[in-house]
Amino acid sequence: MLQSGCYENLLAVEADYEYFTTYNSDTAAVEDQIMSIINAISVNQYIPQLQTTFTIGTLIIRTTAASDPYSNVQSGGAILGAFRMNWESDPVLDAIDKDLVTV
């Protein structure tokens, strides 16, 4: 969607349990950090270079190891594969309104 001269992309963002614990198991701190990252890349890269903005429509924070489908995955490539499979195979995640998904 073109809005104010920029294309807007609706993001679904997932924070795994390891990321959650990195920020002292504080959901507000995780949310603030993710918002800060998305805002920084939008302002510094995507808006000036591609006329594209990002809006976080859904934020999932895995607050326990048991709720984290990636907790037993070790390598970056394997995590991305597990992430993709999880979002494609889970009908609840698949139904979330989004243009892009990131972990």
Phi, psi and chi 1 to 4 in degrees:
 res  aa     phi    psi   chi1   chi2   chi3   chi4
   1 MET       -  132.1  168.9 -170.7  -58.1      -
   2 LEU   -89.8  122.7 -170.5   60.7      -      -
   3 GLN  -138.4  125.3 -166.8  171.0   47.3      -
   4 SER    52.3   41.6  -58.5      -      -      -
   5 GLY    79.7    0.8      -      -      -      -
   6 CYS  -125.9  148.1  -73.5      -      -      -
   7 TYR   -79.8  137.0  -68.4   96.0      -      -
   8 GLU  -109.9  131.0 -177.0  178.6    0.8      -
   9 ASN  -114.2  131.5  -72.2  -75.2      -      -
  10 LEU   -90.9  120.6 -174.3   60.9      -      -
  11 LEU  -101.0  144.4  -72.1  179.3      -      -
  12 ALA  -111.3  126.2      -      -      -      -
  13 VAL  -120.6  136.0  179.1      -      -      -
  14 GLU  -122.9  129.2 -173.5  172.0   11.3      -
  15 ALA  -107.7  122.4      -      -      -      -
  16 ASP   -76.7  172.9   65.1    4.3      -      -
  17 TYR   -62.2  -38.0 -178.9   66.7      -      -
  18 GLU   -61.0  -42.8 -177.8  178.9   -1.9      -
  19 TYR   -63.2  -42.8 -164.1   84.9      -      -
  20 PHE   -57.9  -46.2  174.1   66.5      -      -
  21 THR   -71.9  -26.5   58.7      -      -      -
  22 THR   -60.3  -30.6  -61.8      -      -      -
  23 TYR  -103.9   41.1  -70.8   91.8      -      -
  24 ASN    56.8   32.9  -61.2  -46.2      -      -
  25 SER    53.4   39.6  -59.4      -      -      -
  26 ASP  -113.5  105.8 -178.5  -15.2      -      -
  27 THR   -60.4  -36.4   55.0      -      -      -
  28 ALA   -64.5  -39.8      -      -      -      -
  29 ALA   -66.5  -39.7      -      -      -      -
  30 VAL   -63.8  -47.1  170.5      -      -      -
  31 GLU   -60.4  -45.5 -173.4  174.5  -31.1      -
  32 ASP   -60.7  -42.3  -71.6  -13.7      -      -
  33 GLN   -65.4  -44.5 -178.7   62.6   20.7      -
  34 ILE   -64.1  -44.0  -69.8  170.2      -      -
  35 MET   -60.0  -41.6  -65.5  -68.4  -71.0      -
  36 SER   -62.0  -43.4  177.1      -      -      -
  37 ILE   -64.8  -47.5  -68.7  167.2      -      -
  38 ILE   -63.1  -42.4  -62.1  -58.1      -      -
  39 ASN   -63.2  -42.3  -73.8  -24.5      -      -
  40 ALA   -63.7  -45.3      -      -      -      -
  41 ILE   -71.0  -31.2   64.0  169.3      -      -
  42 SER   -65.7  -50.7  -73.3      -      -      -
  43 VAL   -68.6  -42.9  169.3      -      -      -
  44 ASN   -87.4  -23.0  -64.7  -38.4      -      -
  45 GLN  -125.7  -57.1  -67.8 -179.5  -39.8      -
  46 TYR   -75.4  -37.3  -73.4   95.7      -      -
  47 ILE   -68.0  -53.3  -67.5  172.9      -      -
  48 PRO   -69.5  -32.5   17.9  -24.9      -      -
  49 GLN   -92.1  -34.3  -65.3  175.7   18.0      -
  50 LEU  -125.0    2.8  -59.2  171.9      -      -
  51 GLN    51.0   46.7  -67.5   75.3   49.2      -
  52 THR  -130.0  134.6  -60.8      -      -      -
  53 THR  -118.6  163.1   63.1      -      -      -
  54 PHE  -125.2  137.3  -64.6   99.8      -      -
  55 THR  -124.0  129.7  -59.4      -      -      -
  56 ILE   -82.4  114.1  -62.8  174.6      -      -
  57 GLY   -93.7  -31.6      -      -      -      -
  58 THR  -138.1  132.8  -59.5      -      -      -
  59 LEU  -128.7  118.6  175.2   57.6      -      -
  60 ILE  -109.9  122.3  -61.5  169.2      -      -
  61 ILE  -113.4  118.5  -58.6  172.2      -      -
  62 ARG   -81.4  105.1  -56.6  -68.3 -177.3  172.2
  63 THR   -93.6   -1.9   58.8      -      -      -
  64 THR  -139.7  153.1   65.4      -      -      -
  65 ALA   -62.8  -34.2      -      -      -      -
  66 ALA   -65.3  -30.0      -      -      -      -
  67 SER   -88.0   -4.1   72.2      -      -      -
  68 ASP   -98.1  108.2 -175.9   -4.2      -      -
  69 PRO   -70.3   -5.9   22.9  -29.2      -      -
  70 TYR  -108.3    3.9  -38.1  111.4      -      -
  71 SER   -65.3  -24.9   62.5      -      -      -
  72 ASN   -99.4    5.8  -66.6  -36.5      -      -
  73 VAL   -96.3  130.8 -177.4      -      -      -
  74 GLN   -99.2  -46.0  -60.8  -58.6  -46.4      -
  75 SER   -91.8  156.6   73.4      -      -      -
  76 GLY   -59.6  -44.6      -      -      -      -
  77 GLY   -63.3  -40.0      -      -      -      -
  78 ALA   -67.4  -36.9      -      -      -      -
  79 ILE   -63.0  -44.1  -70.5  171.8      -      -
  80 LEU   -63.2  -39.7  -69.5  176.9      -      -
  81 GLY   -63.8  -43.6      -      -      -      -
  82 ALA   -65.6  -38.9      -      -      -      -
  83 PHE   -60.7  -49.4  173.8   74.0      -      -
  84 ARG   -61.5  -47.1  178.5  179.8  178.7 -169.3
  85 MET   -62.1  -40.6 -172.9  166.7   47.3      -
  86 ASN   -61.8  -47.3 -171.5   48.1      -      -
  87 TRP   -71.1  -29.6  -83.3   81.6      -      -
  88 GLU   -81.0  -29.2  -71.3  178.5  -12.8      -
  89 SER   -96.7  -17.2   64.3      -      -      -
  90 ASP   -90.7  113.0 -175.7  -33.4      -      -
  91 PRO   -62.4  -28.2   12.9  -18.9      -      -
  92 VAL   -69.3  -46.2  172.9      -      -      -
  93 LEU   -66.8  -41.6  -64.8  176.1      -      -
  94 ASP   -61.6  -31.8 -171.3   48.4      -      -
  95 ALA   -78.8  -11.4      -      -      -      -
  96 ILE   -64.6  133.1  -67.7  172.3      -      -
  97 ASP   -68.6  118.7 -173.0   24.2      -      -
  98 LYS  -163.5  155.9   65.7 -151.7  171.6  -76.0
  99 ASP  -100.1  -37.4  -63.8  -45.9      -      -
 100 LEU  -138.5  156.1  -58.6  166.0      -      -
 101 VAL  -128.4  140.9 -178.9      -      -      -
 102 THR  -143.0  154.7 -171.6      -      -      -
 103 VAL  -121.3      -   64.2      -      -      -
